Amino acid sequence: MTEPARILVVGGGYVGMYTALRLQRQLRAELRAGAAEIVVVTPEPYMTYQPFLPEAAAGSISPRHVVVPLRRVLDRCRIVIGEVQSVDHAARTASLATLATAEEGTGAVDLTYDELVIAPGSVSRTLPVSGLLDHGIGFKTVEEAIGLRNHVIEQMDIASSTRDPGLRDAALTFVFVGGGYAGVEALAELEDMARYTARYYHNVKPEDLRWVLVEASDRILPEVGAEMGRYAIRELRARNVDVRLETRLDSCEDRVAVLSDGTRLPTRTVVWTAGVKPAPVLAETDLPLNERGRLRCTAQLAVEGVAHAWAAGDAAAVPDVTAEEPGRECAPNAQHAVRQAKVLAENIAASLRGQPLKEYAHAYAGSVASLGLHKGVAHVYGRKLKGYPAWFMHRAYHLSRVPTFNRKARVLAEWTLSGLFKREIVSLGSLEHPRAEFELAAAPPPAPGDKPSS
């Protein structure tokens, strides 16, 4: 018997999940006959729908409904929880570290393949800012989103109980670095949530909270256009958000955010959302990269000059065939990633069957952004919307895009219930250290005469 054609999908994000899902359908007969095998290697057993992270942080959506379980959706694929550390495409081999290899202490194992889909996504792009490693908070994962929510409420608890005015001011100062989608939506949703939460504190008022948005360029939300970006700034400033354009974070050592304009902000919260960069595994492959570290790809989503290798999404530099200017590339965003995954899966199936490939061609439809409950901006198909209509379009669009009917129904139900009942204002920070109480209880009592540790 001949070995089945093994398709290795590196990454379980937008591109990885949607490509594998489409391949399941395209290769149904081959999978049933044992002529093909799809292996998905991903660090987490779920796909995170990142546009819902701000609402998860604000408590509008339960964290478990922001993620899609891969084993349920990709029931005809082999799911491997682990990380690809390097790829030798010339030998059709990927070096793989899994939970089992870590426990066994055997080191990475080699996995052979016939077709490679490399879609590991991106990681936060950090700069050499002193103190950022010690005090910065990211906003790319559901764990970071919920951790940030817990952190904001805990800072309000600290401010409510302290007698130190300096500590109180630092606890109630929240600095967000980056004026793109992640930064603006996270700040807007959390400011909305914190303003609502303040009504339940006897000595913390909404005006006591200080929110600062730091952006290095001269505008925010460039995806929605200059006019809507200016509207977003006016909306945020009307809510007492301090928007600093053409400003950088120079340092955040000793819990003091120092900005390039000379401002010093004592703060216990620095949220870093200043862009992303390709996943480091791309540098550990023998595949061609461009100057930004992304894979050079053709319009058919094949890696340029390499057979049997494919890529899309954040990891891929895909030419935009719909652009008027030659040489332009598709933006590394979710809108392109989901559509590219469909074409990518169809092209892999066509390649296996010896059929012609198709080009990826999709004109950018526009963008929508939430600015908190019932507030938003949108620039879609040339139409500009703001306020409630834009917010409603934001929710409707993302509800239509979140995978599976199960998730759609659960998210819609939560939105409906949140409109009927009061917001949840509980911080569950102890979830991040689930064994702390047990370890305290199980620790041996101090010996007589021992001094308590300070």
C-alpha positions as CSV (number, residue, x, y, z in Angstrom):
1,M,0.0,0.0,0.0
2,T,1.2,3.5,-0.8
3,E,1.6,6.0,2.1
4,P,-1.2,8.7,2.3
5,A,-0.3,12.2,1.2
6,R,0.4,14.0,4.5
7,I,-0.6,17.7,4.6
8,L,1.1,19.4,7.6
9,V,-0.7,22.6,8.8
10,V,1.5,24.6,11.1
11,G,-0.7,26.8,13.3
12,G,-4.3,26.7,14.5
13,G,-5.3,30.3,14.0
14,Y,-7.5,31.8,11.3
15,V,-5.5,30.4,8.4
16,G,-4.6,27.1,10.0
17,M,-8.2,26.3,11.2
18,Y,-10.0,27.5,8.1
19,T,-7.6,25.8,5.7
20,A,-7.9,22.5,7.5
21,L,-11.7,22.9,7.7
22,R,-11.9,23.5,4.0
23,L,-9.5,20.7,3.2
24,Q,-11.7,18.3,5.2
25,R,-14.5,19.1,2.7
26,Q,-12.3,19.3,-0.4
27,L,-10.6,16.0,0.3
28,R,-13.5,14.1,1.8
29,A,-13.1,11.1,-0.6
30,E,-9.3,11.0,-0.2
31,L,-9.5,11.1,3.6
32,R,-12.2,8.3,3.6
33,A,-10.0,6.2,1.3
34,G,-6.9,6.7,3.3
35,A,-5.1,8.5,0.4
36,A,-4.6,11.7,2.4
37,E,-4.0,12.8,6.0
38,I,-4.2,16.2,7.5
39,V,-2.1,17.0,10.6
40,V,-2.6,20.3,12.4
41,V,0.2,21.3,14.8
42,T,-0.8,24.1,17.2
43,P,0.3,25.3,20.6
44,E,-3.3,25.6,21.8
45,P,-6.2,23.2,21.3
46,Y,-8.4,26.1,20.1
47,M,-8.6,29.0,17.7
48,T,-9.0,32.4,19.3
49,Y,-11.4,34.8,17.5
50,Q,-9.4,37.9,18.3
51,P,-11.9,40.6,17.4
52,F,-13.9,39.5,20.4
53,L,-11.1,39.9,22.9
54,P,-12.0,43.5,23.8
55,E,-15.6,42.4,24.6
56,A,-14.3,39.4,26.6
57,A,-12.1,41.8,28.6
58,A,-15.1,44.0,29.2
59,G,-17.3,41.1,30.3
60,S,-19.7,41.2,27.4
61,I,-18.7,37.7,26.2
62,S,-17.6,34.7,28.2
63,P,-14.0,33.8,27.5
64,R,-14.9,30.2,26.5
65,H,-17.1,31.6,23.7
66,V,-14.2,33.6,22.2
67,V,-12.4,30.3,21.3
68,V,-13.3,27.5,19.0
69,P,-12.2,23.9,20.0
70,L,-10.2,22.5,17.1
71,R,-10.8,18.8,17.9
72,R,-14.6,19.4,17.5
73,V,-14.4,21.4,14.3
74,L,-11.6,19.5,12.7
75,D,-12.9,16.0,13.4
76,R,-11.3,14.4,10.3
77,C,-7.8,15.9,11.1
78,R,-5.1,14.8,13.4
79,I,-4.6,17.5,16.0
80,V,-1.1,17.7,17.7
81,I,-0.7,20.1,20.6
82,G,2.9,21.4,20.3
83,E,5.1,23.7,18.4
84,V,7.1,23.4,15.2
85,Q,10.6,24.6,16.1
86,S,12.1,24.4,12.6
87,V,11.4,23.2,9.1
88,D,13.7,21.6,6.6
89,H,11.5,21.8,3.5
90,A,14.2,20.3,1.2
91,A,13.9,17.1,3.3
92,R,10.1,17.6,3.9
93,T,10.7,17.4,7.6
94,A,9.5,19.5,10.5
95,S,11.0,19.4,14.0
96,L,8.2,19.2,16.5
97,A,8.1,19.7,20.3
98,T,4.9,18.5,22.1
99,L,3.7,18.2,25.6
100,A,4.7,14.5,25.6
101,T,8.3,15.2,24.4
102,A,8.6,17.8,27.2
103,E,7.5,15.2,29.8
104,E,9.7,12.4,28.3
105,G,12.7,14.7,28.1
106,T,13.5,13.3,24.6
107,G,13.7,16.6,22.8
108,A,12.0,17.5,19.5
109,V,10.9,14.8,17.1
110,D,10.8,14.9,13.3
111,L,7.6,14.8,11.4
112,T,7.7,14.1,7.7
113,Y,5.1,15.6,5.2
114,D,4.2,15.9,1.6
115,E,2.5,19.3,1.5
116,L,3.3,22.1,4.0
117,V,0.9,24.9,5.0
118,I,2.8,27.3,7.2
119,A,0.5,29.6,9.1
120,P,1.9,30.2,12.6
121,G,0.4,33.7,12.8
122,S,2.2,36.6,14.5
123,V,3.6,37.6,17.9
124,S,3.6,41.0,19.6
125,R,6.3,43.4,18.1
126,T,8.1,44.9,21.1
127,L,10.7,47.6,21.2
128,P,13.7,47.9,23.5
129,V,11.8,50.0,26.0
130,S,13.3,49.8,29.5
131,G,10.9,48.3,32.0
132,L,8.5,46.9,29.4
133,L,9.5,43.3,30.1
134,D,8.8,43.7,33.8
135,H,5.6,45.7,33.7
136,G,4.1,45.5,30.2
137,I,0.8,43.6,29.5
138,G,0.0,42.2,26.0
139,F,-3.4,41.9,24.3
140,K,-3.2,39.0,21.8
141,T,-4.6,36.0,23.6
142,V,-7.8,35.3,25.6
143,E,-5.6,34.7,28.7
144,E,-4.2,38.2,28.4
145,A,-7.6,39.7,27.8
146,I,-9.1,38.2,30.9
147,G,-5.9,38.8,32.9
148,L,-6.2,42.5,31.9
149,R,-9.8,42.7,33.0
150,N,-8.9,41.2,36.4
151,H,-6.0,43.6,36.7
152,V,-8.1,46.7,36.0
153,I,-10.6,45.7,38.7
154,E,-7.9,44.9,41.1
155,Q,-6.3,48.3,40.6
156,M,-9.7,49.9,41.5
157,D,-9.8,47.7,44.6
158,I,-6.3,48.9,45.5
159,A,-7.3,52.6,45.0
160,S,-10.4,52.1,47.1
161,S,-8.5,50.8,50.1
162,T,-5.2,52.6,50.1
163,R,-4.4,55.7,52.2
164,D,-1.5,56.6,49.9
165,P,-2.5,59.2,47.3
166,G,0.4,58.4,45.1
167,L,-0.4,54.7,45.0
168,R,-4.1,55.6,44.4
169,D,-3.2,57.8,41.4
170,A,-0.9,55.2,40.0
171,A,-3.5,52.4,40.4
172,L,-6.1,54.5,38.6
173,T,-3.9,55.5,35.6
174,F,-4.0,53.1,32.6
175,V,-1.6,53.6,29.7
176,F,-2.2,51.9,26.4
177,V,0.5,52.0,23.7
178,G,-0.7,51.6,20.1
179,G,-3.5,53.2,18.3
180,G,-4.5,50.3,16.0
181,Y,-7.5,48.1,16.4
182,A,-6.2,46.2,19.5
183,G,-5.2,49.2,21.5
184,V,-8.2,51.4,20.7
185,E,-10.9,48.7,21.1
186,A,-9.3,47.3,24.3
187,L,-9.0,50.8,25.9
188,A,-12.5,51.8,24.8
189,E,-14.2,48.6,26.1
190,L,-12.3,48.6,29.4
191,E,-12.9,52.3,30.0
192,D,-16.6,51.6,29.5
193,M,-16.5,48.7,31.9
194,A,-14.4,50.5,34.5
195,R,-16.7,53.6,34.4
196,Y,-19.7,51.3,35.0
197,T,-17.9,49.4,37.8
198,A,-17.0,52.6,39.6
199,R,-20.6,53.1,40.7
200,Y,-20.2,50.2,43.1
201,Y,-17.2,51.8,44.9
202,H,-18.0,54.4,47.6
203,N,-14.8,56.3,47.0
204,V,-13.9,55.8,43.3
205,K,-15.6,58.0,40.7
206,P,-15.3,57.6,36.9
207,E,-13.5,60.9,36.7
208,D,-10.8,59.6,39.1
209,L,-9.7,57.1,36.4
210,R,-7.1,58.3,34.0
211,W,-6.8,56.6,30.6
212,V,-4.0,57.5,28.2
213,L,-3.6,56.3,24.6
214,V,-0.1,56.7,23.2
215,E,0.4,56.5,19.4
216,A,3.6,57.1,17.5
217,S,1.9,58.3,14.3
218,D,-0.4,61.2,13.7
219,R,-3.6,59.2,13.6
220,I,-5.4,56.2,15.1
221,L,-7.4,53.4,13.4
222,P,-5.8,54.1,10.0
223,E,-8.0,51.2,8.6
224,V,-11.2,53.2,8.9
225,G,-9.8,56.3,7.2
226,A,-8.7,59.7,8.3
227,E,-12.2,61.1,8.9
228,M,-13.4,58.3,11.0
229,G,-10.1,58.2,12.9
230,R,-10.6,61.9,13.8
231,Y,-14.1,61.1,15.0
232,A,-12.7,58.3,17.2
233,I,-10.3,60.7,18.8
234,R,-13.1,63.2,19.5
235,E,-15.2,60.4,21.0
236,L,-12.4,59.2,23.2
237,R,-11.4,62.6,24.4
238,A,-15.1,63.4,25.2
239,R,-14.8,60.5,27.6
240,N,-11.7,62.0,29.2
241,V,-9.3,59.7,27.4
242,D,-5.9,61.4,27.0
243,V,-5.0,60.7,23.4
244,R,-1.3,61.4,22.6
245,L,-0.4,61.4,18.9
246,E,3.1,61.4,17.6
247,T,4.3,60.3,21.0
248,R,6.3,57.2,22.0
249,L,6.8,55.3,25.3
250,D,10.4,55.8,26.2
251,S,10.5,53.9,29.5
252,C,8.2,52.3,32.1
253,E,10.8,51.5,34.8
254,D,9.8,51.6,38.4
255,R,6.1,51.8,37.4
256,V,6.5,55.2,35.8
257,A,5.6,55.6,32.1
258,V,7.9,58.2,30.5
259,L,6.7,59.5,27.2
260,S,8.7,61.1,24.4
261,D,7.1,64.5,25.0
262,G,8.5,64.5,28.6
263,T,5.4,63.4,30.4
264,R,5.9,61.2,33.4
265,L,2.9,59.0,34.4
266,P,3.1,57.0,37.6
267,T,1.1,53.9,36.6
268,R,0.6,50.3,37.5
269,T,-0.8,49.4,34.1
270,V,1.0,49.6,30.7
271,V,-0.8,47.7,27.9
272,W,1.4,47.1,24.8
273,T,-0.5,46.8,21.5
274,A,2.1,48.5,19.2
275,G,1.9,46.1,16.3
276,V,2.9,42.5,15.5
277,K,5.7,40.7,13.8
278,P,5.8,37.2,12.1
279,A,6.2,34.2,14.3
280,P,9.9,33.4,15.1
281,V,9.6,29.9,13.5
282,L,9.7,31.4,10.0
283,A,13.3,32.3,10.6
284,E,14.0,28.6,11.4
285,T,13.0,27.4,7.9
286,D,14.7,27.1,4.5
287,L,11.9,29.0,2.9
288,P,12.3,32.5,1.2
289,L,11.5,35.5,3.4
290,N,11.1,39.2,2.5
291,E,12.7,42.1,4.3
292,R,10.0,42.0,7.0
293,G,10.5,38.4,7.8
294,R,7.3,37.2,6.0
295,L,7.2,34.3,3.5
296,R,7.4,35.4,-0.2
297,C,4.3,34.0,-1.8
298,T,2.6,34.0,-5.2
299,A,-0.9,35.1,-5.9
300,Q,-1.8,31.3,-5.8
301,L,-0.6,31.3,-2.1
302,A,2.3,29.0,-2.9
303,V,5.7,29.9,-1.4
304,E,7.6,31.6,-4.2
305,G,10.0,29.3,-6.0
306,V,9.3,26.3,-3.8
307,A,7.1,23.3,-4.6
308,H,4.7,21.8,-2.1
309,A,4.8,24.8,0.3
310,W,1.9,27.1,1.0
311,A,1.2,30.1,3.2
312,A,-1.3,32.8,4.0
313,G,-2.3,35.3,6.7
314,D,0.2,37.2,8.9
315,A,3.1,34.9,7.9
316,A,2.7,35.5,4.2
317,A,3.6,38.4,1.8
318,V,0.8,37.8,-0.8
319,P,0.7,40.1,-3.8
320,D,-2.6,42.1,-4.0
321,V,-3.8,41.5,-7.6
322,T,-6.7,43.9,-7.1
323,A,-4.5,46.9,-6.3
324,E,-4.0,49.7,-8.8
325,E,-0.3,50.1,-7.8
326,P,1.9,47.2,-8.8
327,G,3.9,45.5,-6.0
328,R,1.4,46.1,-3.3
329,E,0.7,43.2,-0.8
330,C,-2.4,42.1,1.0
331,A,-2.7,43.5,4.5
332,P,-2.0,40.9,7.2
333,N,-5.5,41.1,8.8
334,A,-8.3,38.7,9.6
335,Q,-10.4,39.8,6.6
336,H,-7.8,38.6,4.1
337,A,-6.7,35.6,6.2
338,V,-10.1,34.0,6.2
339,R,-10.6,34.4,2.5
340,Q,-7.1,33.3,1.7
341,A,-7.6,30.1,3.6
342,K,-10.5,29.1,1.4
343,V,-8.4,29.6,-1.8
344,L,-5.4,28.0,-0.2
345,A,-7.3,24.8,0.6
346,E,-8.8,24.7,-2.9
347,N,-5.4,25.1,-4.4
348,I,-3.8,22.3,-2.3
349,A,-6.6,20.0,-3.3
350,A,-6.3,21.0,-7.0
351,S,-2.5,20.5,-6.8
352,L,-2.9,17.0,-5.4
353,R,-5.3,16.2,-8.3
354,G,-3.2,17.8,-11.0
355,Q,-5.7,20.6,-11.6
356,P,-5.0,24.3,-12.3
357,L,-4.6,26.7,-9.4
358,K,-6.6,29.9,-8.9
359,E,-5.3,33.3,-7.8
360,Y,-6.4,35.0,-4.6
361,A,-8.1,38.2,-5.5
362,H,-10.2,40.2,-3.0
363,A,-10.6,43.9,-2.8
364,Y,-10.5,45.3,0.7
365,A,-14.1,45.8,1.8
366,G,-13.4,48.1,4.7
367,S,-13.2,48.1,8.4
368,V,-15.3,48.4,11.6
369,A,-14.2,49.2,15.1
370,S,-16.0,49.3,18.5
371,L,-15.5,52.2,20.8
372,G,-17.4,50.7,23.7
373,L,-21.0,49.8,24.3
374,H,-23.2,51.4,21.5
375,K,-20.3,53.3,20.1
376,G,-18.2,52.6,17.0
377,V,-16.8,53.7,13.7
378,A,-17.0,52.0,10.3
379,H,-15.8,52.6,6.7
380,V,-17.3,49.8,4.6
381,Y,-17.6,49.8,0.8
382,G,-17.1,53.6,0.7
383,R,-19.8,54.3,3.3
384,K,-18.8,56.0,6.6
385,L,-20.8,55.2,9.8
386,K,-20.3,56.3,13.4
387,G,-22.0,55.9,16.7
388,Y,-24.7,53.3,17.2
389,P,-25.0,52.2,13.5
390,A,-21.3,51.5,13.3
391,W,-21.4,49.6,16.6
392,F,-24.3,47.5,15.4
393,M,-22.5,46.8,12.1
394,H,-19.4,45.8,14.1
395,R,-21.3,43.2,16.1
396,A,-23.3,41.9,13.1
397,Y,-20.2,41.5,11.0
398,H,-18.2,39.6,13.6
399,L,-21.2,37.5,14.6
400,S,-21.4,36.4,11.0
401,R,-17.7,35.6,10.8
402,V,-17.2,33.7,14.1
403,P,-16.9,30.0,13.2
404,T,-19.6,27.4,13.9
405,F,-23.3,27.9,14.6
406,N,-22.7,26.9,18.2
407,R,-20.5,29.9,18.8
408,K,-22.8,32.2,17.0
409,A,-25.8,31.2,19.1
410,R,-23.9,31.4,22.4
411,V,-22.4,34.9,21.6
412,L,-25.8,36.2,20.5
413,A,-27.4,34.8,23.7
414,E,-24.8,36.5,25.9
415,W,-25.3,39.8,24.1
416,T,-29.0,39.5,24.6
417,L,-28.6,38.7,28.3
418,S,-26.1,41.5,28.9
419,G,-28.7,43.9,27.4
420,L,-31.3,42.7,29.9
421,F,-29.2,42.4,33.1
422,K,-26.4,44.3,34.8
423,R,-22.8,43.9,33.9
424,E,-20.5,41.4,35.8
425,I,-17.9,43.3,37.8
426,V,-16.1,40.4,39.4
427,S,-12.4,40.0,39.3
428,L,-11.2,36.4,39.2
429,G,-7.5,37.1,39.4
430,S,-7.0,34.0,41.6
431,L,-7.6,31.8,38.5
432,E,-4.1,32.7,37.3
433,H,-2.7,31.0,40.5
434,P,-5.1,28.1,41.1
435,R,-2.8,26.3,43.5
436,A,-1.9,29.3,45.7
437,E,-4.5,28.6,48.5
438,F,-3.7,24.9,48.6
439,E,0.0,25.5,48.8
440,L,-0.6,27.9,51.7
441,A,-2.7,25.3,53.5
442,A,-0.3,22.5,52.8
443,A,2.8,24.4,53.9
444,P,4.3,23.1,57.2
445,P,3.6,25.4,60.1
446,P,6.6,27.6,61.3
447,A,8.8,26.1,64.0
448,P,8.5,27.7,67.4
449,G,10.6,30.8,67.6
450,D,10.8,31.3,63.9
451,K,10.3,34.9,62.8
452,P,7.7,35.5,60.1
453,S,9.3,36.3,56.7
454,S,8.8,39.9,55.6
